[in-house]
């Protein structure tokens, strides 16, 4: 699937699989002290596994349901770094999709039937995807853009929960840690819809 997508849309694709129970993936490396966006870069080279102990980013931990406290490190980090009022930040975060019943782990390129495929694409390839979406569904693609938790929340989790294609420009941290080139845009597609975009 990754190869077909890469041939049609120029970018490395990462399959995201959410596991309710511990997967039998003894051959797959479990990353430590990593951000989700950073892990997508690693997964472009080899399959990796993440769990509650792996993910260091407070935003991703909140989005994946592994941390429920908005008033702690996450609030302090975002309010200070982005110079946003706590009330406005809380309101923004409440609009983001979030896993309410945490999964045991998240595999990146570990399964042939991923829940979500994500990539960092050139705008003309995003345009091709949107055109296929428009023609197939007969409607515009509605986007919800946010610079908070853009890869873990706005791409991986929103695509999974809402079963729709998502697009994000990322944030300063995600573009840095995932090494997203300045001319590329993040895209997520639910596994169930992949065949629609393969033609």
Secondary structure, 3 states (H helix, E strand, C coil): CHHHHHHHCCCCEEEEEEECCCCCCCCCEECCCECHHHHHHHHCCCCEEEECCCECCHHHHHHCCCCCCCCCHHHHHHHHHHCCCHHHHHHHHHCCCCCCCCCCEEEECCCCCCCEEEEEEEHHHHHHHHHHHHHHHCCCCCCCCCCCCHHHHHHHHHHHHHCCCEEECCCHHHHHHCCCCCCEEEEEEEHHHHHHHHC
